[in-house]
Amino acid sequence: MLIIGSHVSFSKEQLLGCVKEALGYGANTFMFYTGAPQNTMRSIINDNFTLEAMFLMKENNIDYNNVVVHAPYIINLANIKNTDFSISFLTQEINRCEQLGINKLILHPGSHVGIGIEQGIQNIIDCLNIVLKNTNVKILLETMAGKGTEIGSSFEEIKLIIDGVLNKQNIGICLDTCHLNDAGYDISNFDKILDEIDDKIGLSYVNCIHINDSKNEQAAHKDRHDNIGFGTLGFNNIINIIYNQRISHIPKILETPYVEEKPPYKYEILMIKNKKFDQDLKNKIVN
């Protein structure tokens, strides 16, 4: 079964609003932030909205286990000057996931900001071993494009982090097609990428994939998402990834850019379901 969704907004109706938005896109899963990704402002979670959302998801055959939360961008476990704040804020996000009943939290590993990759990776490991002590929430390390001093743009770096995490049941990976391309991986041969992951880390650690086209050529290390089929990855390559049987059981989440401030997800999901590229997609979104 195709498990496809997108980023949605955790707005006034919180989780209930997320479900309604996802259903409007024709999705059967979704990803959200529990507050703005760039700051610490967070609303109190309304359990009534959560309960209503659970009923609505059940009515529409959305598996709660396929829903994911994304951690805020301002968390940086790799930077020693930032670890106290990052541990505290990440712990808060984990607690919010627990209250919402979500068991997967996607996290950018962090940037070492000049202290070196080795020390940055050790800082990430130390922080993860603190926050994962007493929780059932699984943190999914997102593969990164490698811009600046980002950690996690290679499977070797992801492997080092996972190797150092004591609670292996609560650590995983979220692949990102744009990031993989920009990091230097050839996504036109996706089975080769999966083989490499399986060999170096274990394919069972892959629990989610962000589906994005890229504005950049391979190995650009820039991280600029594009709409499906309009970037350098190509529609057919992306379709082949989405429908790859080796990852058929994991959620695929669109993070593609808005078109003139309008979400493209309804139209992109339709293209994906039809397996047919629509050159006129952007016009349909704005009109």
C-alpha positions as CSV (number, residue, x, y, z in Angstrom):
1,M,0.0,0.0,0.0
2,L,1.2,3.5,-0.8
3,I,1.8,5.5,2.4
4,I,1.9,9.1,1.2
5,G,1.4,12.5,2.9
6,S,3.0,15.9,3.5
7,H,3.9,18.5,6.0
8,V,0.7,19.9,7.5
9,S,0.0,22.7,10.0
10,F,-0.5,22.1,13.7
11,S,-2.8,25.1,14.0
12,K,-5.8,26.1,16.1
13,E,-7.3,22.6,16.1
14,Q,-3.8,21.1,16.6
15,L,-3.8,17.4,15.7
16,L,-7.4,17.5,14.6
17,G,-6.5,20.3,12.2
18,C,-3.5,18.2,10.9
19,V,-5.8,15.3,10.1
20,K,-8.4,17.5,8.3
21,E,-5.7,19.1,6.2
22,A,-4.1,15.8,5.3
23,L,-7.4,14.3,4.2
24,G,-8.0,17.4,2.0
25,Y,-4.8,16.5,0.2
26,G,-5.8,12.9,-0.4
27,A,-3.1,11.8,2.0
28,N,-3.1,8.8,4.4
29,T,-0.3,10.0,6.6
30,F,1.3,13.4,7.5
31,M,4.1,15.2,9.3
32,F,3.9,18.3,11.5
33,Y,5.8,20.5,13.9
34,T,4.2,20.9,17.4
35,G,5.0,24.6,17.1
36,A,7.1,27.0,15.0
37,P,10.4,25.2,14.0
38,Q,12.4,28.5,14.5
39,N,11.4,29.3,18.1
40,T,10.4,27.9,21.4
41,M,6.8,29.2,21.6
42,R,4.4,26.3,22.1
43,S,0.7,26.1,22.8
44,I,-0.7,23.8,25.5
45,I,-1.8,20.5,23.9
46,N,-5.6,20.1,23.9
47,D,-6.4,16.4,24.6
48,N,-9.9,16.8,23.2
49,F,-8.5,17.8,19.8
50,T,-6.2,14.8,20.0
51,L,-9.0,12.4,20.8
52,E,-11.2,13.7,18.0
53,A,-8.2,13.4,15.6
54,M,-7.7,9.8,16.6
55,F,-11.4,9.0,15.8
56,L,-11.1,10.8,12.5
57,M,-7.9,9.0,11.6
58,K,-9.5,5.6,12.4
59,E,-12.6,6.5,10.2
60,N,-10.3,7.3,7.3
61,N,-7.8,4.4,7.7
62,I,-4.9,6.5,8.7
63,D,-2.4,4.4,10.7
64,Y,-1.3,6.4,13.8
65,N,2.1,4.6,13.6
66,N,2.8,6.3,10.2
67,V,2.4,9.8,11.5
68,V,5.6,11.7,12.3
69,V,6.6,14.9,14.1
70,H,9.6,17.0,13.0
71,A,11.8,18.5,15.7
72,P,12.5,22.3,15.6
73,Y,15.5,23.5,13.5
74,I,16.9,25.4,16.4
75,I,17.9,22.2,18.2
76,N,21.6,21.5,17.6
77,L,23.0,18.6,19.5
78,A,26.4,18.8,17.8
79,N,27.4,22.3,19.2
80,I,28.7,22.0,22.7
81,K,27.7,25.6,23.5
82,N,24.1,24.8,22.7
83,T,23.7,21.3,24.2
84,D,22.0,22.3,27.5
85,F,19.3,24.2,25.6
86,S,19.0,21.5,22.9
87,I,18.6,18.7,25.4
88,S,16.0,20.6,27.3
89,F,14.0,21.6,24.2
90,L,14.3,18.2,22.6
91,T,13.1,16.6,25.8
92,Q,10.1,18.9,25.8
93,E,9.3,17.9,22.2
94,I,9.6,14.2,23.1
95,N,7.1,14.8,25.9
96,R,4.7,16.6,23.5
97,C,5.0,13.6,21.2
98,E,4.2,11.3,24.0
99,Q,1.1,13.3,25.0
100,L,0.0,13.3,21.4
101,G,0.6,9.5,21.1
102,I,3.2,10.0,18.2
103,N,6.1,7.6,18.4
104,K,8.4,9.0,15.7
105,L,10.3,12.3,15.9
106,I,12.5,13.4,13.0
107,L,15.7,15.3,14.0
108,H,18.4,17.1,12.0
109,P,21.6,15.7,13.6
110,G,23.2,19.2,14.0
111,S,26.1,21.3,12.9
112,H,29.5,21.2,14.6
113,V,30.1,24.9,14.0
114,G,33.9,24.6,13.7
115,I,34.7,22.1,16.5
116,G,35.1,19.3,14.0
117,I,33.0,16.4,12.8
118,E,34.4,13.9,15.4
119,Q,33.6,16.1,18.4
120,G,30.3,17.0,16.9
121,I,29.3,13.4,16.5
122,Q,30.3,12.6,20.0
123,N,28.2,15.5,21.3
124,I,25.2,14.2,19.4
125,I,25.7,10.7,20.8
126,D,26.0,12.0,24.4
127,C,22.9,14.1,24.1
128,L,20.8,11.3,22.5
129,N,21.8,9.0,25.3
130,I,20.4,11.5,27.7
131,V,17.1,12.2,26.0
132,L,16.4,8.6,25.0
133,K,16.7,7.1,28.5
134,N,13.0,7.1,29.5
135,T,10.9,7.3,26.4
136,N,9.2,5.2,23.8
137,V,9.5,7.9,21.1
138,K,11.9,6.9,18.4
139,I,14.2,9.7,17.1
140,L,14.8,9.5,13.3
141,L,18.1,11.1,12.2
142,E,17.5,12.9,8.9
143,T,20.1,12.6,6.2
144,M,21.5,16.0,5.4
145,A,22.7,17.8,2.3
146,G,26.1,18.7,3.8
147,K,25.9,22.5,3.7
148,G,28.2,24.4,6.0
149,T,29.2,22.2,9.0
150,E,26.2,19.9,8.9
151,I,26.7,16.4,10.2
152,G,24.7,13.5,8.7
153,S,25.3,14.0,5.0
154,S,27.0,10.5,4.7
155,F,25.9,7.1,5.8
156,E,29.2,6.7,7.6
157,E,28.4,9.7,9.9
158,I,24.9,8.4,10.5
159,K,26.3,5.0,11.4
160,L,28.8,6.4,13.9
161,I,25.9,8.2,15.7
162,I,23.7,5.1,15.7
163,D,26.6,2.9,16.9
164,G,27.1,5.2,19.9
165,V,23.4,5.3,20.9
166,L,22.7,2.9,23.7
167,N,19.0,2.6,23.2
168,K,19.0,1.1,19.6
169,Q,15.2,0.5,19.7
170,N,14.6,4.2,19.8
171,I,16.9,5.4,17.0
172,G,16.3,5.3,13.3
173,I,16.8,7.2,10.0
174,C,14.7,9.5,7.8
175,L,16.0,9.7,4.3
176,D,15.5,12.8,2.2
177,T,15.7,12.6,-1.6
178,C,16.8,16.2,-2.1
179,H,19.4,15.9,0.7
180,L,20.7,12.6,-0.7
181,N,21.2,14.2,-4.1
182,D,22.8,17.3,-2.8
183,A,25.1,15.2,-0.5
184,G,26.4,13.4,-3.6
185,Y,24.3,10.2,-3.8
186,D,22.9,9.1,-7.2
187,I,19.2,8.7,-6.5
188,S,18.6,7.4,-10.1
189,N,20.0,4.1,-8.7
190,F,18.1,4.0,-5.4
191,D,18.5,0.3,-4.9
192,K,22.3,0.9,-4.7
193,I,21.6,3.5,-2.0
194,L,19.4,1.0,-0.1
195,D,22.1,-1.7,-0.4
196,E,24.7,0.7,1.0
197,I,22.4,1.6,3.9
198,D,21.7,-2.1,4.6
199,D,25.4,-3.0,4.5
200,K,26.6,-0.1,6.7
201,I,23.7,0.4,9.1
202,G,20.8,-1.9,8.5
203,L,17.8,-1.2,6.3
204,S,15.5,-1.7,9.3
205,Y,16.6,1.6,10.7
206,V,15.0,3.5,7.8
207,N,11.5,4.5,9.2
208,C,10.5,7.5,7.0
209,I,11.5,9.2,3.8
210,H,11.1,12.8,2.8
211,I,10.1,13.1,-0.9
212,N,11.5,16.2,-2.5
213,D,12.9,17.2,-5.9
214,S,16.0,19.3,-5.8
215,K,16.9,22.6,-7.5
216,N,20.6,21.6,-7.4
217,E,22.9,19.2,-9.3
218,Q,24.2,16.2,-7.5
219,A,26.8,16.9,-4.7
220,A,25.9,20.7,-4.7
221,H,25.6,20.6,-0.8
222,K,23.0,23.4,-0.9
223,D,19.6,21.9,0.2
224,R,17.0,23.6,-2.0
225,H,13.8,21.6,-2.4
226,D,11.8,21.7,-5.6
227,N,8.3,20.5,-6.6
228,I,8.0,16.9,-7.8
229,G,9.3,16.6,-11.4
230,F,10.4,20.2,-11.7
231,G,13.9,19.7,-10.3
232,T,17.1,17.9,-11.2
233,L,15.9,14.5,-9.8
234,G,13.2,13.9,-12.3
235,F,9.7,12.6,-11.9
236,N,10.4,9.0,-13.0
237,N,13.3,8.7,-10.5
238,I,11.1,10.0,-7.7
239,I,8.2,7.6,-8.6
240,N,10.7,4.7,-8.6
241,I,11.7,5.6,-5.1
242,I,8.2,6.0,-3.8
243,Y,7.1,2.7,-5.2
244,N,10.3,0.7,-4.3
245,Q,9.0,-2.4,-2.6
246,R,11.9,-2.5,-0.1
247,I,10.5,0.7,1.6
248,S,6.8,0.2,0.8
249,H,6.0,-0.1,4.5
250,I,7.4,3.3,5.5
251,P,5.7,6.7,5.3
252,K,6.6,9.0,2.4
253,I,6.3,12.7,3.3
254,L,6.3,15.7,0.9
255,E,8.2,18.8,1.9
256,T,8.0,20.5,-1.5
257,P,7.8,24.3,-1.7
258,Y,4.5,26.3,-1.8
259,V,3.6,27.7,-5.2
260,E,2.8,31.4,-4.8
261,E,2.0,30.8,-1.1
262,K,-0.3,27.9,-1.9
263,P,0.3,24.2,-0.9
264,P,1.1,21.9,-3.8
265,Y,0.4,18.6,-1.9
266,K,-3.1,17.7,-3.2
267,Y,-1.8,17.9,-6.8
268,E,1.5,16.3,-6.2
269,I,-0.1,13.4,-4.4
270,L,-2.5,12.9,-7.3
271,M,0.4,12.9,-9.7
272,I,2.1,10.3,-7.5
273,K,-1.0,8.1,-7.3
274,N,-1.4,8.3,-11.1
275,K,2.3,7.9,-11.7
276,K,2.0,10.6,-14.4
277,F,3.8,13.9,-14.5
278,D,1.6,17.0,-14.9
279,Q,3.6,19.8,-16.5
280,D,0.7,22.2,-15.8
281,L,0.7,21.4,-12.0
282,K,1.9,24.9,-10.9
283,N,-0.8,26.7,-12.9
284,K,-3.5,24.4,-11.4
285,I,-2.2,25.2,-7.9
286,V,-2.4,29.0,-8.3
287,N,-5.6,29.0,-10.3
